[in-house]
Amino acid sequence: MADAQEANAIGIKKSAITAWTKLSEAQEEVATYNCKDNPYFYTDYWDDNESNILSDEEAEQLCYKCPLIKLCYEFAIANEEEYGIWGGVNMSRKQNHLW
């Protein structure tokens, strides 16, 4: 299990360490998943060309096929994520969640 210092260094809340660890371990076991190394999922990679950015609906659709969807969503809830698509759910509209 990851330690609290490591988790804190990358912005993981103490209450989310267990969920983060489960998601991280599952990611290592799955050869590929839709957001892995996908620059259109992460704002760090966005450039000035907005045509490269996935719409919320496009991102959500990719998530629905992912074997990590539930673990991803559980992590986002535990870490109190407010933005982004996590587990097929737009966290700014999470009242529409799947689980």
Summary of the structure (lengths in Angstrom):
residues: 99
radius of gyration: 13.6
end to end distance: 25.0
largest distance: 38.8
contacts: 250
relative contact order: 0.16
helix: 54%
strand: 4%
